[in-house]
Amino acid sequence: MQPGKPDPKSRRVEVVAADLPLHCPTPAMALWNSHPRVFLPIETTGEALCPYCGTHYTLTGPAPKGH
């Protein structure tokens, strides 16, 4: 890893059905340095990538009912 570059592993987030609808930044992220909120469609593929910050989200556990 190069100095000054973010660790790619730190940009992976696992979410569960209770976290849906998924948006980035999440409530757990610091808001003072965040990008605009964007909703991410994760229900179909089980994965989503934020177009602003590149955070990779993975849906774990059972799929939500009705999706």
Protein Blocks (a to p, Z undefined) as FASTA:
>chain_A
ZZhiacfklmcccddfklpccddddfkbcfklcccdddddfklnopacdfklopacddeh
jddehZZ
